[in-house]
Amino acid sequence: MIAQKNQPPHRAQQFLRWFCDPELLPEIEGDLHESYLEWIGEEGIKKANLRYWMNVLTFFRPYFIAKRQFSQPANSSAMFKNYFKVAYRNLIKQKLYSLINISGLMVSFTFCILIWLYVQDELSFDRSYTHADRIYRAWVLEDYGPDEVFFNTHTPMPLGPALDSNFSEVKASVRVGNFSSLVQKGGDTQSEKVFYADPQFFQLFNNEVLSGEVSLSKLQDLVLTKSYAVKYFGNVDPIGKTLSIKLGNQFQAFNVSGVVADLPSNVSLQYNMLIPYDNNKAFTGERGRASWYNVSVETYALLDEQTHAMTLEGKLDAMVKQVLGENYKPGEYKVGLQPLTDIRLNTEFPEGGVAVSDWKYVYILSAVALLILVVACINFVTLAVGRSLSRAKEVGVRKVVGAVRRQLMSQFWSEAFLITFISILLGILLVIVLLPYFNQLAGKELSFLISLQNILFLLGLVWVVGFLAGVYPALILSGFSPLMILRGSMNMGYSRETLRKGMVAFQFVLAAILIIGTLVMKQQMTYLQNKNLGFDKEQIVVIPQNMQNRMSGSTMEQFMEENFGRKQLIQNALGRLPEVKEVTTSFFTFGQSGWIEVGFTTEEGTYREFNMNAVDQDFVKTYGLEMLQGRDFDEESGADARSGVLINETFARAFNLKEAVGSTLPPPFQEYQVVGVLSDFHYQSLHAAIEPALLVMNPYGIFKGSENVMFEDNSTPKISVKVQSENLAQTVDKLKEVWKEVAPDQQFEFSFVDEKLDAQYRAEERLSTILSITTALGIFISCLGLFGLVTLSMSKKTKEIGIRKVLGASVWQVMALSYKEFMLLIGIAFLVAVPVSYLMMKRWLADFAYQIDLGAPVFLLAGGIIVVIASLSIVYQSMKAATSNPVDSLRSE
């Protein structure tokens, strides 16, 4: 205690050590310290401090100021070799310390590299095309005022040719669409997703051509990817071979004109079969192809090198006015351009025909990876702080035998870089082992290649982490005064102890945030998976009918008859199976991204919307929807088949239908009559709130009266089969046999409704799983550091523990010594983490229309987990010290 009080001003000491020549510093510092002790005795501490400062300032002269050397000595390579040799010896000598540091850094490096590959893949989407920076996707915005804004990345079919003919800045435009169809080769028929595009497609999207030509210039041209060429033709050269694709009501022959390499996973347009655009005439009427109000394809434009997209966008209004005339007021109809490279991660634009991810997942994972790295670096530094006393003796001896501070700094940084280098090598090996599992988890096809980008990233990691990890030992330990160290008056100081405690606390703040985040995500996922959705989802098999969908003119009625007629045939056949309880046919089932959006203008001039699904009379029964008022569709009622509708509660409220049963729908759909009101059910994912929805057996009149019809997902009719069986695999086999009898021209495909529902939250589930693993890693690394610190703390208190035990202290009292100290830090860390994590998780939950309440239990549980895990790290070493023989402890001191 006396030694602490008699320490000269810390800042004055720091200043002296900073400027003073290392060769003169020990003598000057020693003399000043002796004088300082005398001044205290004569004049008190305040005057002694002042005199110490004044004397330090008098030494700030050229003679005493260290001469900075900016050139490396001639034998620098030998010197560095020696540094790393000494560092290696220290690693071997301090096995526990080295193991803790290397383990922590290795785990964090492994995770960082995996996340780096993930983020790299997300950021590289669509950048592999030669003209990626000049390709834009068009969008259309119709704005009629509040609640009447329609924003689409699906565009009218005439837009592409209009861009080509009106603007010389557009080098080429391409319209791209797709449909599900049947593909036939010989007697084998399969259902495939077929893309159609303008001939300029490959001018924009330069996929690697393996054989043939990819011009799409002839109506019967067909381009396949390599895997699909193998799928249909094996090892035979497919060029010139024929496949039949069903367009409309009949199969048409297509000749394979070219084969391209399988598309990389980081491009948006993922096609396997591509045919010329003009083939869409087989399933799109002339009005639909010419209409500026029908949005059905994506339009991409390649601009010339001198044109900026904003410049071209400024000219698009004039084009819109030219083609639409006075049908729209200024500003109501807009066309714009979105960069191709922006599509993948920009959720502000509606999802078109390509999959969209979210920036926030990239941010979250990057932040978590950085956080794990920070935790590992903190471990390194806190352990270095904990070892300060033992390293101080080493510093003192080295300085006495002639080492200057610069050499000691180099020595400490050499140790840090050596540990970092070993850790990253082990981390790379772990990445190679874990990458297949990570790909499965992330749903990607990542690979760890030796590229310039990856090498620079790894070198950057080594330099940044090695530098940060070695900062404290290099800058602080190297500055210790050898005189004070060897006199035994070395004081670690309050600031260093505070630094150590602060870092431990910060480390556990991060760990607590991770734990709370993981628990909240898990809780939200459980809530989503178990929430009552208002319908039965278990043991329902969905079988798509794979027929062309046609939504215009009389073909619609024909389409309905064909599909629902086939359903009856299949239903009769399936009825033979005892496992089948119910069968129904509908355009949409549950687990799809949405139903049909229908827009219309009321008599008051207000634009309204509702959602719709075309179903048969068994839909409500099969899915177990709850009837609140009225009745279900009557199979024998011709009126129900023509004009009956079932509405949900939200529809009744939204359209003010107080006595809903028996009332008609608002004009222009007044020919439809409500026969029943259903309890609200979630036909969209829980990201979206329930909106007005209706079920109808004959949607033709609603299509005719609507102004805007949007299909959120594939509307190909599907048969839903509710089964009652413990052996689902066997039941599915039986369904397949029946399907072959009834629909021999179609491949049997199926899915389960509950699996489709789970898939709606796959992105969140993946994030939650990755975060769970990250949390475990973060806790592991934090506990490694805590374990190391407790070990060092106990080793310093050996004498104290021995004396306490001799004087009668119990094992629990001795254990409480360190336990209280660390638990207090962890408690403070948890209190800091709670508000931070609360705000973060509130923001994440805001993306869900239905969410859990962020109550106290989740935070208390997180706190309990931290206390238990930290206790495990502390108790072992505390117990070991407390149960040791005090005679040994005192003898060792």
Helices and strands as residue ranges (DSSP letters): H 2-5, H 10-19, H 25-43, H 45-58, H 76-93, H 95-123, G 132-134, E 135-143, E 149-152, E 155-156, H 159-166, E 170-185, E 188-197, H 201-204, E 209-212, E 221-225, H 226-233, E 242-247, E 250-260, E 273-276, G 277-282, H 286-290, E 295-303, H 309-324, E 333-339, G 340-342, H 359-386, H 388-400, H 405-442, H 452-475, G 477-479, H 482-487, H 493-530, E 540-544, H 554-574, E 580-586, E 596-601, E 607-614, H 619-623, E 627-630, H 638-643, E 644-648, H 649-654, E 673-678, E 693-696, H 700-705, E 708-711, E 718-723, H 728-742, E 751-752, H 753-759, H 762-796, H 798-806, H 811-845, H 856-882, H 886-892
